[in-house]
Structures are given as structure tokens and as C-alpha cells.
Amino acid sequence: MPRLPDPRFAADCAITVDGKRVPARMGESITSALLAAGRPLLARSAKYHRPRGPFCLQGSCSACLVRVDGVPNVRACETPCKDGLVVETQNAMGGAARDLLGAIDVLTPGGIDHHHMATWSQVANRLAVSASRKLAGLGLLPEAVEPRWATSDERFDAVVVGSGPAGLGAAQALAAAGKQVLLLEREGRLGGRLRCGLDLEGDPPLAWADEVAAAVRAAGGEVATRAPAIGLWRDHEGALVAVPARGDAKRMRLVRTPRVVLAGGTWAQPPLFEGNDLPGVHGARGLCTALVEDGVLAAERIAVLGAGPEAEAVARKLSGAGAQVELVGAIARAHGRGGVAAVTLEDERSLKVEAVAVATPRQPAYELAREAGARVVLDAASGRYRVEAEEDGAVAPGTFAAGELTGPCSAREAAKAGRRAGEAAARG
């Protein structure tokens, strides 16, 4: 049952993957369509050609890079499906499912040391180096040369990066203060972790995102989805934020603003166990979002890795959709060839599962804050780096941070922190 039998989630288009037709829904991600089709194997690793599948499902890792309509290294989890979309798997001879170069991993059990490859003979070494160079890299060059990017200069009273609970709280406070706000969201929909539908106690409703978006627009601002902030620089005039223009691959938006609130949330972190890179190991939030929005249930038997309220909510969500779920605290090893087939727990118990939902602590997305001069520290409790902020969220002149960016917190706590940061930014 890879897709729920609900008319809302019925396929209404088709994409082509390595020459084979795959049913899909208009607007859902390529990864959702492939998981619904029971195809978690999406690529091969660059060196040993080991099986790879989508991990985070939210655009923060590179496990789902594919060639789309002739353009290499496109994230499948960020690319919406449309009828006739042509997808090709990369780093594989004959496609990811039957990669002939997978023999490299079998024939080199001790690994490959390129510095000593075939050094018994100068001729053999040259041939080996030549062959390795041809196999190196990610994907093939695009079929056409991309044009140089043009830029457009814009000004807003404030920029809010991220539309999870913290970003929504900040944008709402700034709009209420009469500020013209640019609310940026790298994914296709607003809401951040609220989109997972975990319904933890105190979580704001997802409908709140629509209310905030309406308030931002009413104050003369803009809400931009599929609009990641890829650069942040500060100078004597304030901040300059770089944002690729949605729907126009030839244009970069350069936004000048006196105040920025960073609420980019967190990234899913790969778990530490042998076989953690097998297709079928997924970030729990991305997996739940695919379930809620696309009706995709990645597998019928799933191990949820983690502890605490969120991991328990993930287990309930997947179980309620019809999966056989086992909540586990630690995994020693995942088994399988083209994907997860079983896991061995640290107590040596073995579970037959086809997927692992990783609900362990996530890594705060501190990159932009660090560019702005924020202090990044190691949080001993979570074992993750986080942004150190003042009580009002201040991290640098004119720059504020809120929510999980500053450490673990509930959605309700993140929303409150976002409001405080937004109010402080509005006063500045």
C-alpha cells in the first residue's frame, strides 16, 4: 500500500524515469511519486556505486540528485511532477536499478586508494587514472549551456527566512507593526514542521500559515515559496539577501533590508549505524509530510528510530495510516541490497522492515546566521550545533533568530520566540 486509497491522492499525470512510465500527481515531488511507485532506489554513489535513495525529503541533503529534462544534479524532492517530465538516474551505467558499475563495490572490498592504483606499471597506472577520471564527478554536463544570471534589486522593511512556527510568528508580528515583509520559504508550501500533521499538544494549526500570509500581503509584503535564501551579507546599509527567482532560472533577487529574522528550522541528520545509507532510510518529518500531502506511505513495515514525544507521534501517524510500526531507540545495522529489508537492534533483535523513519535530534540550519556574524555553539544536550541568541532573538545588528535554529523547542515555543523576535525587529 505505497499510496493511500483516497481519491484525493489519485495519480493524474505520469513522468518517465530511466525510460519507464511512473504514475504521479501534478505538483507532488519526484521523490513522492517514486516512493508511491515502490522505487526508493534513486541513484548510485559516486565512487563505489552503492545504492542511494532519498533521505531527508526536504531539500537539505544530496541523496536524491537526478537529471531532469537534461539538467543534471537536480534535487528530486524539490522538483514538482508534471506530465511528461523526463527523469534520469545518475552515476549509473544502465540505470540505478541495474548499475553495471556496481561491480566496483564487489571487486574492491578493501576500498580504493587512488594514489596507489595500478602503480606496478606506468602504463597500467595511466589507464587506471584515465578510467577513474571518466567515472568521477556527479552526473553529466547539461545538454545546453545555462545563461548567466541577471539580478534585480529590491527593498523590503524586513525579510523573514522560513515559514515554520517561528517564521510565521515573526512575520505576523512584523506585519502587525506595519512593516513590509518578504516571507521566504524554500519548500513549495508554508508551515514547516506543522505540515507533518503530528498534532502534538500545543501545536498551532496549519491554517495559521494562511492567516499570516494574508496579513503579510495586506501590509504590502510578499510571500514567496520555493524561494531559498542562499546568501546573507551585512554592511553599513543593513542586510543584503540573495534569493533565486521562482519560475525564472535566469534571475537572482537581491533584497536590501534593515532587518532580518532567521527561522530556517533544522535539517534531518543521517543516523549512525551500519547501512544507514541504504534506500529506505528517511527523515521522519519528510516522510510524514509526504503521507499527509501526497498520501504516500513509504512502506508497510517501518521502524521509527528515536525517543520522546515527536518520535511517538511519528509512530502513531504512520501506524494510523496502516503501516506496521515498531518504535526503536537504537539500531546497530540495516540489511538489504537495493534497499532496507531488515534492521538489527543494539539488543541483537532483528526486525523485518522496508523503511526506517529517523526521528532523532535534528541539526539547526545555522548557515545564514553564521554568515551574518551570529555565534554558533555546541548544544551538549542534543549533540548539535545551534545559534546562540539573546532573549529577544538578537544575534547580530539588525539580525534575529528564532525557533529550532536556537535549539530544540516545541512548535508552540517556536511560535512565541518568533513573535518576540519579530516585535524586537520591528522596534529596531
MILO-134202 format. One record per residue (C-alpha): x, y, z; residue in one letter. Coordinates in steps of 0.001 Angstrom, whole numbers, padded with zeros to 6 digits, always signed. Layout:
BEGIN
XYZa
...
//
This chain:
BEGIN
+000000+000000+000000m
+002503+002663-001096p
-000243+005259-001667r
-003394+005611+000398l
-006576+004554-001457p
-008059+008033-001258d
-009423+009842-004354p
-007572+012996-003253r
-004272+011230-003890f
-005095+009559-007200a
-002460+009881-009936a
-003393+012404-012628d
-000215+012523-014726c
+002884+010470-015499a
+006627+011048-015521i
+009343+008987-017202t
+012173+007604-015067v
+015016+005899-016944d
+012633+005318-019819g
+009855+003790-017703k
+006499+005412-017070r
+005716+006232-013419v
+002242+007448-012345p
+002308+010717-010404a
+000242+013607-009103r
+000621+017072-010573m
+002731+019164-008215g
+003963+016412-005927e
+007702+015888-005737s
+009515+013345-007872i
+010509+011516-004678t
+006875+011203-003596s
+005953+009716-006963a
+008829+007219-006788l
+008083+006198-003198l
+004435+005722-004159a
+005606+003503-007014a
+007723+001436-004609g
+011002+002737-006050r
+013161+004110-003189p
+016347+003382-005187l
+017079+006677-006891l
+020817+006939-007545a
+024259+005399-007067r
+027119+006780-005018s
+029874+008483-006996a
+032814+006252-006031k
+031631+002734-005206y
+028226+002926-006937h
+026334+001788-003858r
+022523+002124-003871p
+021168+005505-002794r
+017677+006774-002099g
+016088+009997-000855p
+016804+010666+002814f
+015514+013984+004157c
+012750+014520+001550l
+013022+018239+002363q
+015874+019591+000256g
+018662+019516+002833s
+020733+016551+001611c
+022077+015440-001763s
+020813+011862-001709a
+018171+012415-004401c
+020132+014173-007158l
+018828+013263-010618v
+018896+014580-014186r
+015608+016313-015052v
+014796+017286-018635d
+018509+017344-019450g
+019621+019317-016381v
+021939+017366-014033p
+022101+017309-010231n
+018532+018414-009566v
+017033+017574-006175r
+014136+015208-006818a
+012478+016121-003520c
+012234+019780-004597e
+011089+019198-008175t
+007315+019050-008772p
+005916+016475-011148c
+004202+017404-014384k
+003034+015267-017247d
+005897+014173-019472g
+008716+015127-017089l
+011845+013153-018027v
+013959+011926-015106v
+017235+010031-015392e
+019181+008491-012535t
+022854+009465-012283q
+026222+007795-011700n
+024979+004527-013116a
+025606+002506-016263m
+022263+001092-017307g
+020242+002963-014661g
+020372+002947-010885a
+018356-000268-010564a
+020828-002318-012629r
+024054-000355-012469d
+026818-002388-014091l
+029381-000249-012294l
+028080-001656-009016g
+030694-004335-009581a
+033269-001823-008322i
+031972-002234-004776d
+032072-006042-005044v
+035556-006166-006552l
+037118-003736-004043t
+036084-004969-000580p
+039081-003211+000959g
+038264+000112-000683g
+040062+002065-003403i
+043205+004100-002832d
+043521+006274-005933h
+047080+007297-005028h
+048314+003706-005352h
+046038+002430-008115m
+047862+000096-010539a
+051248+001580-009606t
+053139-001595-010570w
+053252-000291-014145s
+053358+003225-015542q
+051113+002231-018438v
+048610+000473-016158a
+048590+003451-013798n
+047843+005871-016630r
+044985+003693-017836l
+043587+003405-014309a
+043807+007141-013680v
+042206+007883-017057s
+039333+005491-016333a
+038786+006912-012834s
+038655+010459-014208r
+035943+009487-016664k
+033918+007940-013839l
+034432+010826-011406a
+032008+013631-010722g
+028250+013879-010275l
+026133+013433-013385g
+026894+014623-016910l
+027148+018136-018270l
+023798+019740-019205p
+022563+019425-022764e
+022538+023215-023159a
+024631+025985-021645v
+022723+027854-018949e
+022623+031646-019435p
+024308+033965-016966r
+022075+035082-014120w
+020618+038572-014150a
+019896+040339-010863t
+017111+042566-009656s
+017489+044954-006703d
+014557+045131-004305e
+013820+046652-000912r
+011647+045442+001960f
+011271+046647+005553d
+012053+043128+006763a
+012908+039671+005484v
+011820+036527+007334v
+013584+033318+006298v
+011480+030217+006952g
+007728+029738+007379s
+007614+027234+010223g
+006090+028245+013572p
+008934+030667+014370a
+008903+032315+010950g
+005129+032650+010975l
+005229+034240+014429g
+007884+036729+013327a
+006127+037615+010060a
+002828+038120+011874q
+004414+040472+014426a
+006206+042493+011750l
+003092+042781+009579a
+001065+043884+012622a
+003650+046646+013162a
+003025+047861+009622g
+006267+046552+008129k
+006510+045462+004515q
+007728+041874+004913v
+009229+039396+002456l
+008469+035922+003858l
+010728+033315+002236l
+010095+029558+002200e
+012418+027159+000387r
+009753+024454+000040e
+006584+024601-002019g
+004212+025256+000886r
+004168+027262+004074l
+004122+025724+007541g
+007447+023993+008148g
+007032+021183+010671r
+003318+021945+011004l
+002905+020253+007610r
+003824+016893+009183c
+000415+016673+010841g
+001833+015206+014049l
-000706+017145+016142d
+001494+017415+019212l
-000106+019148+022184e
+000061+022915+021815g
+000988+022893+018116d
-000525+025816+016190p
-002890+024702+013395p
-001537+024615+009858l
-004315+027022+008840a
-002415+029682+010789w
+000041+029844+007877a
-002711+031095+005566d
-003737+033738+008114e
-000168+035019+008399v
+000276+035042+004624a
-002879+037137+004270a
-001648+039581+006940a
+001741+039927+005246v
+000134+040697+001887r
-002328+043136+003465a
+000631+045090+004891a
+002168+045371+001417g
+004564+042467+001784g
+005143+039303-000223e
+005052+035573+000473v
+007473+033580-001702a
+007598+029767-001799t
+010310+027706-003485r
+012467+030699-002619a
+015508+029735-000550p
+017740+032448+000871a
+021138+031335-000414i
+023224+034242+000839g
+023161+036903+003550l
+025630+039770+003841w
+025686+042756+006168r
+027166+046201+005552d
+026622+049802+006689h
+023226+049888+004912e
+021810+046782+006591g
+021496+043341+005056a
+021530+042001+001506l
+019709+038708+000921v
+020139+036648-002264a
+017084+034680-003433v
+016674+032753-006716p
+013553+033995-008506a
+010832+031369-008637r
+009925+030346-012155g
+012814+032312-013669d
+016099+030426-013599a
+017835+033393-015237k
+017247+035876-012398r
+018545+036364-008879m
+016688+038639-006474r
+018986+040817-004341l
+016887+042115-001469v
+018083+045049+000648r
+016554+045258+004138t
+017392+046798+007511p
+016148+043790+009496r
+016218+040006+009042v
+014612+037273+011126v
+016120+033837+010572l
+013790+030928+011272a
+015079+028273+008909g
+014481+025424+011342g
+016529+022246+011188t
+017928+019584+008860w
+017372+015853+009247a
+020587+014094+010278q
+021564+010617+008995p
+021603+008122+011880p
+024830+006451+012970l
+024589+002749+012176f
+025971+000406+009549e
+023881+000533+006399g
+022466+003974+007206n
+022842+004963+003536d
+020549+002261+002132l
+017447+003390+000228p
+014540+003276+002639g
+016155+005309+005433v
+014232+008591+005603h
+013868+011647+007787g
+010656+011236+009778a
+009268+014721+009181r
+009709+014456+005430g
+008092+011033+005467l
+005069+012297+007415c
+004696+015325+005148t
+004620+013035+002100a
+001928+010980+003849l
-000239+013986+004724v
+000072+015898+001458e
+000529+013148-001135d
-000944+010084+000556g
+002394+008277+000266v
+003139+005541+002778l
+006747+004606+002088a
+006425+001007+003296a
+004089-001394+005049e
+006617-002225+007793r
+008507+000700+009271i
+010936+001118+012158a
+010744+004565+013776v
+014135+005454+015237l
+014032+007882+018141g
+012574+008659+021535a
+010310+011291+023020g
+007029+012952+022040p
+007891+013569+018368e
+009107+010018+017698a
+005986+008662+019406e
+003774+010974+017314a
+005524+009811+014120v
+004878+006178+015084a
+001194+006934+015715r
+000896+008797+012406k
+002390+006006+010318l
+000525+003310+012237s
-002763+005173+011779g
-002166+005124+008025a
-001964+001338+008033g
+001748+000579+008460a
+003140-001967+010905q
+005332+000233+013071v
+007998-000539+015644e
+009390+002341+017735l
+013042+001629+018499v
+015663+003517+020458g
+018797+002351+018678a
+019734+000418+015525i
+023020-001431+015098a
+022722-002267+011411r
+020397-002102+008430a
+020375-005029+005976h
+019480-005176+002305g
+020913-004893-001203r
+018872-002349-003155g
+017106-001055-000046g
+016280-001766+003584v
+014975-005289+004176a
+015628-005647+007913a
+017359-003992+010854v
+019301-005416+013760t
+018811-003560+017010l
+021531-002974+019566e
+019973-005666+021775d
+020549-008058+018801e
+016858-008384+017980r
+016104-008438+014258s
+013119-006726+012642l
+011874-007206+009097k
+011116-003707+007818v
+011238-001953+004471e
+011864+001550+005811a
+013360+003433+008746v
+011855+006772+009823a
+014574+008770+011577v
+013084+010881+014397a
+016330+011591+016267t
+017537+015150+017112p
+017894+017369+014053r
+020639+019831+013132q
+019750+023550+013324p
+020243+025242+009951a
+022685+027845+011251y
+024472+028656+007968e
+022853+032033+007205l
+023071+033142+010822a
+026775+032411+010828r
+027199+034451+007641e
+025561+037369+009467a
+028002+037094+012376g
+025963+035037+014838a
+027732+032876+017392r
+027310+029142+016851v
+027779+026845+019848v
+027581+023124+020546l
+024445+022146+022458d
+025538+019411+024870a
+022031+018035+025393a
+021251+017410+021723s
+024812+016966+020437g
+024085+019513+017682r
+025378+022980+016892y
+022912+025829+017370r
+022738+029602+017130v
+023214+031497+020386e
+020659+034307+020642a
+019571+036958+023149e
+016178+036728+024846e
+014606+038771+022050d
+016339+036678+019376g
+019091+039178+018522a
+022227+037530+017103v
+023867+040451+015244a
+022971+044071+014403p
+019588+044009+012680g
+019571+040185+012627t
+017425+037907+014789f
+016998+034140+015095a
+014117+032117+016490a
+012757+028597+016819g
+014715+025385+016467e
+017577+027368+014980l
+018493+028281+018553t
+017963+024782+019986g
+015286+022122+020500p
+011817+023503+021232c
+008164+022694+020655s
+006190+024298+017863a
+004344+026449+020393r
+007628+027632+021933e
+008998+028357+018451a
+005952+030466+017579a
+006361+032522+020770k
+010070+033011+020114a
+009275+034103+016563g
+006798+036707+017807r
+009379+038082+020276r
+011991+038300+017516a
+009518+039952+015137g
+008477+042519+017732e
+012113+043289+018564a
+012975+043619+014872a
+010024+045973+014328a
+011291+048246+017116r
+014808+048337+015687g
//
